[in-house]
Amino acid sequence: MTPPTPPVYLYPTTVSLLSLYGVGVLYGLLSTSNDPQRGMANGFLIFVLLLLVGLGALSWLGTHPYRPWLARLVFVICVLPP
């Protein structure tokens, strides 16, 4: 019995969204500021960047034929913020 496969658009859309979110976080990290709370903001942005990398790794693990639910889960997590 063949396992159910996710739709074709799922993986490219997930990777595109994760990369766009990552570019936004990197833009925030690399911008200059004189704000005294900049250190806390950088720490949070690094945490978010690590979270995005983790979601990318889970998406990669979801490409396995027996784990399509993982790919769908990462897709739903990536689509919810907008």
PDB file with one MODEL, atoms N, CA, C and O in Angstrom:
MODEL        1
ATOM      1  N   MET A   1       0.836  -1.184   0.000  1.00  0.00           N
ATOM      2  CA  MET A   1       0.000   0.000   0.000  1.00  0.00           C
ATOM      3  C   MET A   1       0.881   1.248   0.000  1.00  0.00           C
ATOM      4  O   MET A   1       1.796   1.368   0.815  1.00  0.00           O
ATOM      5  N   THR A   2       0.607   2.156  -0.899  1.00  0.00           N
ATOM      6  CA  THR A   2       1.412   3.368  -0.987  1.00  0.00           C
ATOM      7  C   THR A   2       0.872   4.408  -0.014  1.00  0.00           C
ATOM      8  O   THR A   2      -0.340   4.584   0.111  1.00  0.00           O
ATOM      9  N   PRO A   3       1.776   5.092   0.672  1.00  0.00           N
ATOM     10  CA  PRO A   3       1.323   6.124   1.617  1.00  0.00           C
ATOM     11  C   PRO A   3       0.796   7.340   0.870  1.00  0.00           C
ATOM     12  O   PRO A   3       1.200   7.589  -0.266  1.00  0.00           O
ATOM     13  N   PRO A   4      -0.096   8.099   1.488  1.00  0.00           N
ATOM     14  CA  PRO A   4      -0.613   9.306   0.829  1.00  0.00           C
ATOM     15  C   PRO A   4       0.493  10.352   0.706  1.00  0.00           C
ATOM     16  O   PRO A   4       1.269  10.568   1.636  1.00  0.00           O
ATOM     17  N   THR A   5       0.548  10.978  -0.432  1.00  0.00           N
ATOM     18  CA  THR A   5       1.563  12.013  -0.650  1.00  0.00           C
ATOM     19  C   THR A   5       0.907  13.384  -0.568  1.00  0.00           C
ATOM     20  O   THR A   5      -0.244  13.556  -0.971  1.00  0.00           O
ATOM     21  N   PRO A   6       1.646  14.361  -0.043  1.00  0.00           N
ATOM     22  CA  PRO A   6       1.087  15.720   0.013  1.00  0.00           C
ATOM     23  C   PRO A   6       0.984  16.326  -1.391  1.00  0.00           C
ATOM     24  O   PRO A   6       1.614  15.828  -2.323  1.00  0.00           O
ATOM     25  N   PRO A   7       0.213  17.374  -1.547  1.00  0.00           N
ATOM     26  CA  PRO A   7       0.100  18.021  -2.853  1.00  0.00           C
ATOM     27  C   PRO A   7       1.454  18.553  -3.342  1.00  0.00           C
ATOM     28  O   PRO A   7       2.367  18.783  -2.550  1.00  0.00           O
ATOM     29  N   VAL A   8       1.561  18.737  -4.633  1.00  0.00           N
ATOM     30  CA  VAL A   8       2.825  19.143  -5.250  1.00  0.00           C
ATOM     31  C   VAL A   8       3.259  20.534  -4.782  1.00  0.00           C
ATOM     32  O   VAL A   8       4.456  20.779  -4.636  1.00  0.00           O
ATOM     33  N   TYR A   9       2.336  21.427  -4.551  1.00  0.00           N
ATOM     34  CA  TYR A   9       2.676  22.804  -4.186  1.00  0.00           C
ATOM     35  C   TYR A   9       3.142  22.948  -2.742  1.00  0.00           C
ATOM     36  O   TYR A   9       3.630  24.012  -2.363  1.00  0.00           O
ATOM     37  N   LEU A  10       3.004  21.917  -1.940  1.00  0.00           N
ATOM     38  CA  LEU A  10       3.252  22.038  -0.509  1.00  0.00           C
ATOM     39  C   LEU A  10       4.709  22.366  -0.187  1.00  0.00           C
ATOM     40  O   LEU A  10       4.976  23.304   0.564  1.00  0.00           O
ATOM     41  N   TYR A  11       5.649  21.610  -0.743  1.00  0.00           N
ATOM     42  CA  TYR A  11       7.057  21.815  -0.410  1.00  0.00           C
ATOM     43  C   TYR A  11       7.601  23.147  -0.924  1.00  0.00           C
ATOM     44  O   TYR A  11       8.240  23.864  -0.154  1.00  0.00           O
ATOM     45  N   PRO A  12       7.378  23.511  -2.190  1.00  0.00           N
ATOM     46  CA  PRO A  12       7.905  24.819  -2.638  1.00  0.00           C
ATOM     47  C   PRO A  12       7.309  26.005  -1.888  1.00  0.00           C
ATOM     48  O   PRO A  12       8.005  26.981  -1.608  1.00  0.00           O
ATOM     49  N   THR A  13       6.034  25.922  -1.566  1.00  0.00           N
ATOM     50  CA  THR A  13       5.402  27.017  -0.827  1.00  0.00           C
ATOM     51  C   THR A  13       5.981  27.131   0.569  1.00  0.00           C
ATOM     52  O   THR A  13       6.241  28.235   1.047  1.00  0.00           O
ATOM     53  N   THR A  14       6.187  25.997   1.227  1.00  0.00           N
ATOM     54  CA  THR A  14       6.746  26.015   2.576  1.00  0.00           C
ATOM     55  C   THR A  14       8.155  26.571   2.571  1.00  0.00           C
ATOM     56  O   THR A  14       8.498  27.399   3.415  1.00  0.00           O
ATOM     57  N   VAL A  15       8.975  26.127   1.631  1.00  0.00           N
ATOM     58  CA  VAL A  15      10.357  26.618   1.558  1.00  0.00           C
ATOM     59  C   VAL A  15      10.376  28.104   1.224  1.00  0.00           C
ATOM     60  O   VAL A  15      11.193  28.846   1.769  1.00  0.00           O
ATOM     61  N   SER A  16       9.499  28.543   0.346  1.00  0.00           N
ATOM     62  CA  SER A  16       9.441  29.970  -0.003  1.00  0.00           C
ATOM     63  C   SER A  16       9.059  30.817   1.207  1.00  0.00           C
ATOM     64  O   SER A  16       9.677  31.849   1.467  1.00  0.00           O
ATOM     65  N   LEU A  17       8.047  30.383   1.940  1.00  0.00           N
ATOM     66  CA  LEU A  17       7.629  31.145   3.115  1.00  0.00           C
ATOM     67  C   LEU A  17       8.720  31.177   4.179  1.00  0.00           C
ATOM     68  O   LEU A  17       8.989  32.226   4.765  1.00  0.00           O
ATOM     69  N   LEU A  18       9.350  30.030   4.430  1.00  0.00           N
ATOM     70  CA  LEU A  18      10.422  30.008   5.428  1.00  0.00           C
ATOM     71  C   LEU A  18      11.579  30.904   5.027  1.00  0.00           C
ATOM     72  O   LEU A  18      12.155  31.586   5.874  1.00  0.00           O
ATOM     73  N   SER A  19      11.929  30.913   3.742  1.00  0.00           N
ATOM     74  CA  SER A  19      13.035  31.762   3.307  1.00  0.00           C
ATOM     75  C   SER A  19      12.666  33.247   3.384  1.00  0.00           C
ATOM     76  O   SER A  19      13.510  34.072   3.736  1.00  0.00           O
ATOM     77  N   LEU A  20      11.431  33.594   3.065  1.00  0.00           N
ATOM     78  CA  LEU A  20      11.007  34.995   3.181  1.00  0.00           C
ATOM     79  C   LEU A  20      10.994  35.448   4.636  1.00  0.00           C
ATOM     80  O   LEU A  20      11.418  36.563   4.941  1.00  0.00           O
ATOM     81  N   TYR A  21      10.511  34.594   5.535  1.00  0.00           N
ATOM     82  CA  TYR A  21      10.550  34.931   6.954  1.00  0.00           C
ATOM     83  C   TYR A  21      11.990  35.079   7.425  1.00  0.00           C
ATOM     84  O   TYR A  21      12.299  35.971   8.214  1.00  0.00           O
ATOM     85  N   GLY A  22      12.870  34.206   6.943  1.00  0.00           N
ATOM     86  CA  GLY A  22      14.282  34.270   7.321  1.00  0.00           C
ATOM     87  C   GLY A  22      14.946  35.547   6.835  1.00  0.00           C
ATOM     88  O   GLY A  22      15.758  36.137   7.548  1.00  0.00           O
ATOM     89  N   VAL A  23      14.608  35.977   5.627  1.00  0.00           N
ATOM     90  CA  VAL A  23      15.169  37.226   5.100  1.00  0.00           C
ATOM     91  C   VAL A  23      14.707  38.406   5.948  1.00  0.00           C
ATOM     92  O   VAL A  23      15.483  39.322   6.218  1.00  0.00           O
ATOM     93  N   GLY A  24      13.447  38.383   6.366  1.00  0.00           N
ATOM     94  CA  GLY A  24      12.947  39.460   7.233  1.00  0.00           C
ATOM     95  C   GLY A  24      13.662  39.501   8.571  1.00  0.00           C
ATOM     96  O   GLY A  24      13.976  40.579   9.076  1.00  0.00           O
ATOM     97  N   VAL A  25      13.920  38.344   9.145  1.00  0.00           N
ATOM     98  CA  VAL A  25      14.629  38.283  10.424  1.00  0.00           C
ATOM     99  C   VAL A  25      16.074  38.743  10.247  1.00  0.00           C
ATOM    100  O   VAL A  25      16.597  39.484  11.080  1.00  0.00           O
ATOM    101  N   LEU A  26      16.718  38.308   9.172  1.00  0.00           N
ATOM    102  CA  LEU A  26      18.098  38.736   8.926  1.00  0.00           C
ATOM    103  C   LEU A  26      18.187  40.239   8.684  1.00  0.00           C
ATOM    104  O   LEU A  26      19.151  40.881   9.102  1.00  0.00           O
ATOM    105  N   TYR A  27      17.188  40.799   8.014  1.00  0.00           N
ATOM    106  CA  TYR A  27      17.165  42.249   7.819  1.00  0.00           C
ATOM    107  C   TYR A  27      17.099  42.967   9.166  1.00  0.00           C
ATOM    108  O   TYR A  27      17.782  43.969   9.377  1.00  0.00           O
ATOM    109  N   GLY A  28      16.281  42.453  10.066  1.00  0.00           N
ATOM    110  CA  GLY A  28      16.192  43.046  11.399  1.00  0.00           C
ATOM    111  C   GLY A  28      17.488  42.894  12.184  1.00  0.00           C
ATOM    112  O   GLY A  28      17.874  43.798  12.926  1.00  0.00           O
ATOM    113  N   LEU A  29      18.158  41.762  12.026  1.00  0.00           N
ATOM    114  CA  LEU A  29      19.420  41.549  12.737  1.00  0.00           C
ATOM    115  C   LEU A  29      20.537  42.447  12.219  1.00  0.00           C
ATOM    116  O   LEU A  29      21.369  42.919  12.994  1.00  0.00           O
ATOM    117  N   LEU A  30      20.555  42.679  10.920  1.00  0.00           N
ATOM    118  CA  LEU A  30      21.650  43.435  10.325  1.00  0.00           C
ATOM    119  C   LEU A  30      21.409  44.938  10.289  1.00  0.00           C
ATOM    120  O   LEU A  30      22.316  45.691   9.933  1.00  0.00           O
ATOM    121  N   SER A  31      20.215  45.394  10.647  1.00  0.00           N
ATOM    122  CA  SER A  31      19.951  46.829  10.644  1.00  0.00           C
ATOM    123  C   SER A  31      20.653  47.496  11.823  1.00  0.00           C
ATOM    124  O   SER A  31      20.902  46.869  12.853  1.00  0.00           O
ATOM    125  N   THR A  32      20.961  48.759  11.656  1.00  0.00           N
ATOM    126  CA  THR A  32      21.651  49.506  12.704  1.00  0.00           C
ATOM    127  C   THR A  32      20.636  50.261  13.554  1.00  0.00           C
ATOM    128  O   THR A  32      19.596  50.704  13.068  1.00  0.00           O
ATOM    129  N   SER A  33      20.966  50.395  14.834  1.00  0.00           N
ATOM    130  CA  SER A  33      20.072  51.091  15.752  1.00  0.00           C
ATOM    131  C   SER A  33      20.846  51.527  16.981  1.00  0.00           C
ATOM    132  O   SER A  33      21.834  50.892  17.353  1.00  0.00           O
ATOM    133  N   ASN A  34      20.403  52.610  17.617  1.00  0.00           N
ATOM    134  CA  ASN A  34      20.980  53.087  18.864  1.00  0.00           C
ATOM    135  C   ASN A  34      20.069  52.786  20.053  1.00  0.00           C
ATOM    136  O   ASN A  34      20.253  53.343  21.135  1.00  0.00           O
ATOM    137  N   ASP A  35      19.111  51.927  19.859  1.00  0.00           N
ATOM    138  CA  ASP A  35      18.147  51.590  20.900  1.00  0.00           C
ATOM    139  C   ASP A  35      18.835  50.842  22.048  1.00  0.00           C
ATOM    140  O   ASP A  35      19.591  49.906  21.791  1.00  0.00           O
ATOM    141  N   PRO A  36      18.597  51.225  23.289  1.00  0.00           N
ATOM    142  CA  PRO A  36      19.228  50.524  24.406  1.00  0.00           C
ATOM    143  C   PRO A  36      18.737  49.078  24.562  1.00  0.00           C
ATOM    144  O   PRO A  36      19.424  48.263  25.178  1.00  0.00           O
ATOM    145  N   GLN A  37      17.588  48.757  24.029  1.00  0.00           N
ATOM    146  CA  GLN A  37      17.057  47.398  24.120  1.00  0.00           C
ATOM    147  C   GLN A  37      17.470  46.525  22.930  1.00  0.00           C
ATOM    148  O   GLN A  37      16.898  45.459  22.704  1.00  0.00           O
ATOM    149  N   ARG A  38      18.449  46.982  22.187  1.00  0.00           N
ATOM    150  CA  ARG A  38      18.857  46.275  20.965  1.00  0.00           C
ATOM    151  C   ARG A  38      19.376  44.865  21.261  1.00  0.00           C
ATOM    152  O   ARG A  38      19.152  43.948  20.470  1.00  0.00           O
ATOM    153  N   GLY A  39      20.056  44.685  22.374  1.00  0.00           N
ATOM    154  CA  GLY A  39      20.589  43.365  22.713  1.00  0.00           C
ATOM    155  C   GLY A  39      19.487  42.347  22.924  1.00  0.00           C
ATOM    156  O   GLY A  39      19.602  41.206  22.476  1.00  0.00           O
ATOM    157  N   MET A  40      18.420  42.745  23.602  1.00  0.00           N
ATOM    158  CA  MET A  40      17.293  41.835  23.810  1.00  0.00           C
ATOM    159  C   MET A  40      16.590  41.543  22.491  1.00  0.00           C
ATOM    160  O   MET A  40      16.149  40.418  22.254  1.00  0.00           O
ATOM    161  N   ALA A  41      16.485  42.544  21.641  1.00  0.00           N
ATOM    162  CA  ALA A  41      15.850  42.337  20.337  1.00  0.00           C
ATOM    163  C   ALA A  41      16.686  41.377  19.491  1.00  0.00           C
ATOM    164  O   ALA A  41      16.135  40.508  18.816  1.00  0.00           O
ATOM    165  N   ASN A  42      18.006  41.528  19.524  1.00  0.00           N
ATOM    166  CA  ASN A  42      18.862  40.616  18.769  1.00  0.00           C
ATOM    167  C   ASN A  42      18.738  39.186  19.284  1.00  0.00           C
ATOM    168  O   ASN A  42      18.709  38.243  18.494  1.00  0.00           O
ATOM    169  N   GLY A  43      18.665  39.023  20.581  1.00  0.00           N
ATOM    170  CA  GLY A  43      18.492  37.696  21.145  1.00  0.00           C
ATOM    171  C   GLY A  43      17.197  37.046  20.697  1.00  0.00           C
ATOM    172  O   GLY A  43      17.172  35.861  20.363  1.00  0.00           O
ATOM    173  N   PHE A  44      16.121  37.822  20.689  1.00  0.00           N
ATOM    174  CA  PHE A  44      14.843  37.286  20.238  1.00  0.00           C
ATOM    175  C   PHE A  44      14.882  36.946  18.753  1.00  0.00           C
ATOM    176  O   PHE A  44      14.353  35.915  18.339  1.00  0.00           O
ATOM    177  N   LEU A  45      15.509  37.812  17.942  1.00  0.00           N
ATOM    178  CA  LEU A  45      15.582  37.541  16.506  1.00  0.00           C
ATOM    179  C   LEU A  45      16.421  36.303  16.212  1.00  0.00           C
ATOM    180  O   LEU A  45      16.112  35.552  15.287  1.00  0.00           O
ATOM    181  N   ILE A  46      17.468  36.085  16.984  1.00  0.00           N
ATOM    182  CA  ILE A  46      18.264  34.872  16.799  1.00  0.00           C
ATOM    183  C   ILE A  46      17.439  33.643  17.168  1.00  0.00           C
ATOM    184  O   ILE A  46      17.522  32.616  16.494  1.00  0.00           O
ATOM    185  N   PHE A  47      16.640  33.740  18.236  1.00  0.00           N
ATOM    186  CA  PHE A  47      15.742  32.647  18.610  1.00  0.00           C
ATOM    187  C   PHE A  47      14.760  32.348  17.478  1.00  0.00           C
ATOM    188  O   PHE A  47      14.533  31.183  17.151  1.00  0.00           O
ATOM    189  N   VAL A  48      14.176  33.384  16.879  1.00  0.00           N
ATOM    190  CA  VAL A  48      13.223  33.192  15.785  1.00  0.00           C
ATOM    191  C   VAL A  48      13.928  32.573  14.584  1.00  0.00           C
ATOM    192  O   VAL A  48      13.360  31.715  13.908  1.00  0.00           O
ATOM    193  N   LEU A  49      15.168  33.001  14.309  1.00  0.00           N
ATOM    194  CA  LEU A  49      15.919  32.433  13.197  1.00  0.00           C
ATOM    195  C   LEU A  49      16.199  30.950  13.428  1.00  0.00           C
ATOM    196  O   LEU A  49      16.105  30.150  12.497  1.00  0.00           O
ATOM    197  N   LEU A  50      16.539  30.582  14.646  1.00  0.00           N
ATOM    198  CA  LEU A  50      16.750  29.164  14.961  1.00  0.00           C
ATOM    199  C   LEU A  50      15.448  28.380  14.837  1.00  0.00           C
ATOM    200  O   LEU A  50      15.459  27.230  14.398  1.00  0.00           O
ATOM    201  N   LEU A  51      14.347  28.979  15.212  1.00  0.00           N
ATOM    202  CA  LEU A  51      13.048  28.333  15.051  1.00  0.00           C
ATOM    203  C   LEU A  51      12.741  28.095  13.572  1.00  0.00           C
ATOM    204  O   LEU A  51      12.224  27.038  13.210  1.00  0.00           O
ATOM    205  N   LEU A  52      13.054  29.063  12.725  1.00  0.00           N
ATOM    206  CA  LEU A  52      12.832  28.905  11.290  1.00  0.00           C
ATOM    207  C   LEU A  52      13.721  27.811  10.707  1.00  0.00           C
ATOM    208  O   LEU A  52      13.282  27.043   9.851  1.00  0.00           O
ATOM    209  N   VAL A  53      14.957  27.739  11.164  1.00  0.00           N
ATOM    210  CA  VAL A  53      15.851  26.669  10.697  1.00  0.00           C
ATOM    211  C   VAL A  53      15.312  25.313  11.141  1.00  0.00           C
ATOM    212  O   VAL A  53      15.363  24.344  10.384  1.00  0.00           O
ATOM    213  N   GLY A  54      14.800  25.243  12.360  1.00  0.00           N
ATOM    214  CA  GLY A  54      14.202  24.004  12.847  1.00  0.00           C
ATOM    215  C   GLY A  54      12.981  23.599  12.031  1.00  0.00           C
ATOM    216  O   GLY A  54      12.802  22.419  11.730  1.00  0.00           O
ATOM    217  N   LEU A  55      12.148  24.556  11.675  1.00  0.00           N
ATOM    218  CA  LEU A  55      10.992  24.248  10.828  1.00  0.00           C
ATOM    219  C   LEU A  55      11.432  23.785   9.442  1.00  0.00           C
ATOM    220  O   LEU A  55      10.802  22.911   8.846  1.00  0.00           O
ATOM    221  N   GLY A  56      12.512  24.374   8.930  1.00  0.00           N
ATOM    222  CA  GLY A  56      13.048  23.918   7.655  1.00  0.00           C
ATOM    223  C   GLY A  56      13.545  22.483   7.738  1.00  0.00           C
ATOM    224  O   GLY A  56      13.362  21.702   6.804  1.00  0.00           O
ATOM    225  N   ALA A  57      14.171  22.138   8.852  1.00  0.00           N
ATOM    226  CA  ALA A  57      14.637  20.763   9.036  1.00  0.00           C
ATOM    227  C   ALA A  57      13.448  19.804   9.143  1.00  0.00           C
ATOM    228  O   ALA A  57      13.486  18.709   8.581  1.00  0.00           O
ATOM    229  N   LEU A  58      12.409  20.201   9.851  1.00  0.00           N
ATOM    230  CA  LEU A  58      11.214  19.362   9.934  1.00  0.00           C
ATOM    231  C   LEU A  58      10.545  19.212   8.574  1.00  0.00           C
ATOM    232  O   LEU A  58      10.017  18.149   8.248  1.00  0.00           O
ATOM    233  N   SER A  59      10.569  20.277   7.783  1.00  0.00           N
ATOM    234  CA  SER A  59      10.012  20.197   6.443  1.00  0.00           C
ATOM    235  C   SER A  59      10.816  19.220   5.595  1.00  0.00           C
ATOM    236  O   SER A  59      10.252  18.459   4.808  1.00  0.00           O
ATOM    237  N   TRP A  60      12.121  19.244   5.758  1.00  0.00           N
ATOM    238  CA  TRP A  60      12.967  18.306   5.022  1.00  0.00           C
ATOM    239  C   TRP A  60      12.685  16.867   5.456  1.00  0.00           C
ATOM    240  O   TRP A  60      12.650  15.960   4.625  1.00  0.00           O
ATOM    241  N   LEU A  61      12.485  16.662   6.761  1.00  0.00           N
ATOM    242  CA  LEU A  61      12.132  15.328   7.237  1.00  0.00           C
ATOM    243  C   LEU A  61      10.752  14.905   6.738  1.00  0.00           C
ATOM    244  O   LEU A  61      10.482  13.711   6.600  1.00  0.00           O
ATOM    245  N   GLY A  62       9.894  15.856   6.472  1.00  0.00           N
ATOM    246  CA  GLY A  62       8.558  15.551   5.972  1.00  0.00           C
ATOM    247  C   GLY A  62       8.534  15.083   4.542  1.00  0.00           C
ATOM    248  O   GLY A  62       7.491  14.635   4.065  1.00  0.00           O
ATOM    249  N   THR A  63       9.648  15.170   3.833  1.00  0.00           N
ATOM    250  CA  THR A  63       9.690  14.675   2.455  1.00  0.00           C
ATOM    251  C   THR A  63       9.767  13.156   2.410  1.00  0.00           C
ATOM    252  O   THR A  63       9.596  12.567   1.343  1.00  0.00           O
ATOM    253  N   HIS A  64      10.020  12.508   3.542  1.00  0.00           N
ATOM    254  CA  HIS A  64      10.035  11.047   3.591  1.00  0.00           C
ATOM    255  C   HIS A  64       8.640  10.528   3.265  1.00  0.00           C
ATOM    256  O   HIS A  64       7.653  11.100   3.729  1.00  0.00           O
ATOM    257  N   PRO A  65       8.534   9.466   2.486  1.00  0.00           N
ATOM    258  CA  PRO A  65       7.198   8.989   2.066  1.00  0.00           C
ATOM    259  C   PRO A  65       6.271   8.602   3.211  1.00  0.00           C
ATOM    260  O   PRO A  65       5.051   8.653   3.055  1.00  0.00           O
ATOM    261  N   TYR A  66       6.815   8.221   4.339  1.00  0.00           N
ATOM    262  CA  TYR A  66       5.950   7.781   5.432  1.00  0.00           C
ATOM    263  C   TYR A  66       5.686   8.876   6.459  1.00  0.00           C
ATOM    264  O   TYR A  66       5.130   8.595   7.520  1.00  0.00           O
ATOM    265  N   ARG A  67       6.069  10.110   6.171  1.00  0.00           N
ATOM    266  CA  ARG A  67       5.801  11.219   7.093  1.00  0.00           C
ATOM    267  C   ARG A  67       5.173  12.422   6.388  1.00  0.00           C
ATOM    268  O   ARG A  67       5.638  13.544   6.591  1.00  0.00           O
ATOM    269  N   PRO A  68       4.159  12.236   5.588  1.00  0.00           N
ATOM    270  CA  PRO A  68       3.546  13.415   4.940  1.00  0.00           C
ATOM    271  C   PRO A  68       2.836  14.321   5.938  1.00  0.00           C
ATOM    272  O   PRO A  68       2.653  15.507   5.664  1.00  0.00           O
ATOM    273  N   TRP A  69       2.435  13.791   7.083  1.00  0.00           N
ATOM    274  CA  TRP A  69       1.774  14.601   8.101  1.00  0.00           C
ATOM    275  C   TRP A  69       2.716  15.680   8.627  1.00  0.00           C
ATOM    276  O   TRP A  69       2.276  16.767   9.002  1.00  0.00           O
ATOM    277  N   LEU A  70       4.021  15.374   8.655  1.00  0.00           N
ATOM    278  CA  LEU A  70       4.990  16.355   9.145  1.00  0.00           C
ATOM    279  C   LEU A  70       5.118  17.521   8.174  1.00  0.00           C
ATOM    280  O   LEU A  70       5.222  18.675   8.591  1.00  0.00           O
ATOM    281  N   ALA A  71       5.108  17.218   6.880  1.00  0.00           N
ATOM    282  CA  ALA A  71       5.165  18.278   5.871  1.00  0.00           C
ATOM    283  C   ALA A  71       3.921  19.153   5.941  1.00  0.00           C
ATOM    284  O   ALA A  71       4.006  20.375   5.811  1.00  0.00           O
ATOM    285  N   ARG A  72       2.774  18.532   6.146  1.00  0.00           N
ATOM    286  CA  ARG A  72       1.533  19.311   6.257  1.00  0.00           C
ATOM    287  C   ARG A  72       1.529  20.184   7.511  1.00  0.00           C
ATOM    288  O   ARG A  72       1.063  21.323   7.484  1.00  0.00           O
ATOM    289  N   LEU A  73       2.051  19.640   8.603  1.00  0.00           N
ATOM    290  CA  LEU A  73       2.117  20.398   9.849  1.00  0.00           C
ATOM    291  C   LEU A  73       2.996  21.634   9.708  1.00  0.00           C
ATOM    292  O   LEU A  73       2.611  22.721  10.139  1.00  0.00           O
ATOM    293  N   VAL A  74       4.167  21.476   9.109  1.00  0.00           N
ATOM    294  CA  VAL A  74       5.071  22.620   8.912  1.00  0.00           C
ATOM    295  C   VAL A  74       4.427  23.635   7.974  1.00  0.00           C
ATOM    296  O   VAL A  74       4.560  24.841   8.183  1.00  0.00           O
ATOM    297  N   PHE A  75       3.734  23.163   6.948  1.00  0.00           N
ATOM    298  CA  PHE A  75       3.050  24.079   6.029  1.00  0.00           C
ATOM    299  C   PHE A  75       1.998  24.903   6.768  1.00  0.00           C
ATOM    300  O   PHE A  75       1.912  26.114   6.567  1.00  0.00           O
ATOM    301  N   VAL A  76       1.207  24.267   7.609  1.00  0.00           N
ATOM    302  CA  VAL A  76       0.173  24.985   8.359  1.00  0.00           C
ATOM    303  C   VAL A  76       0.803  25.996   9.306  1.00  0.00           C
ATOM    304  O   VAL A  76       0.296  27.109   9.449  1.00  0.00           O
ATOM    305  N   ILE A  77       1.901  25.624   9.955  1.00  0.00           N
ATOM    306  CA  ILE A  77       2.589  26.554  10.862  1.00  0.00           C
ATOM    307  C   ILE A  77       3.125  27.744  10.082  1.00  0.00           C
ATOM    308  O   ILE A  77       3.098  28.869  10.581  1.00  0.00           O
ATOM    309  N   CYS A  78       3.612  27.515   8.863  1.00  0.00           N
ATOM    310  CA  CYS A  78       4.163  28.629   8.069  1.00  0.00           C
ATOM    311  C   CYS A  78       3.076  29.526   7.492  1.00  0.00           C
ATOM    312  O   CYS A  78       3.313  30.716   7.283  1.00  0.00           O
ATOM    313  N   VAL A  79       1.906  28.992   7.235  1.00  0.00           N
ATOM    314  CA  VAL A  79       0.827  29.785   6.633  1.00  0.00           C
ATOM    315  C   VAL A  79       0.053  30.574   7.682  1.00  0.00           C
ATOM    316  O   VAL A  79      -0.540  31.602   7.357  1.00  0.00           O
ATOM    317  N   LEU A  80       0.045  30.115   8.931  1.00  0.00           N
ATOM    318  CA  LEU A  80      -0.754  30.793   9.958  1.00  0.00           C
ATOM    319  C   LEU A  80      -0.371  32.250  10.236  1.00  0.00           C
ATOM    320  O   LEU A  80      -1.278  33.064  10.410  1.00  0.00           O
ATOM    321  N   PRO A  81       0.925  32.640  10.289  1.00  0.00           N
ATOM    322  CA  PRO A  81       1.225  34.043  10.620  1.00  0.00           C
ATOM    323  C   PRO A  81       0.601  35.093   9.699  1.00  0.00           C
ATOM    324  O   PRO A  81       0.109  36.103  10.202  1.00  0.00           O
ATOM    325  N   PRO A  82       0.596  34.906   8.366  1.00  0.00           N
ATOM    326  CA  PRO A  82      -0.027  35.951   7.550  1.00  0.00           C
ATOM    327  C   PRO A  82      -1.510  36.032   7.784  1.00  0.00           C
ATOM    328  O   PRO A  82      -2.186  36.860   7.175  1.00  0.00           O
TER     329      PRO A  82
ENDMDL
END
